């Protein structure tokens, strides 16, 4: 018998708009010359049935989220919601940006949302390795 997690999204209160969330960044998701986040950081991967974009509630949690984390970006929940998306807490340390389409299903909208999320992102930690 598989035991279900005691934490679920319904157990958590709605995140306030002024909440800051953090996105762990892979190497290809950072434009190091301009110190900006690329839109690639905000595309859902249909081939692995990704349903949401992972975010954390601290820089430290984001650093441990990826094996080879190259950076961490911050975003404001209110700004994400202004795009018609939402952020839900699904554990005490993790949240999910929901409402994004797959590029394969709606390329123009996926591109627009990924670009707008990237523009809202501020790099708050970057690896020294290049």
C-alpha positions, 0 to 999 in steps of 0.5 A: 500500500502506498501512503499518501503525503500528508501535505497537499495544496488544499492544506495551504492558504492562498499565497499573498500577492506580495510573496516572493518565489524562487526559480532554480536555473539551469545553465542554458536558462541564463544570459550571462552577458546581460545577467538576465533569465531566458524565456527557456526557464518558463516552458513546460516540457510536454515530453515528460508531462510537466504540469507546472513550473517549480518554484521554492520559497527560499534561495537555499531551497532553490539551490538544492532543487537542481543537481547543477543549479547555475542560478536562482531568480526571484519572482513576485506572485502578484506579477505572475497572477497579473499574467493570468497564471497562478502560484500554488503552494504544494508543500512547505518549501515548494510551489508551482506556477500553473496555467501555462500551455505547452509550446506544442499546443499553443506556441504563441501564448507559451512564448508570450508567457515565458517571455513575460515571466523571464522579464519579471525574473531577477537573478538573485544568485549566480554560480561563479563557474561559466 
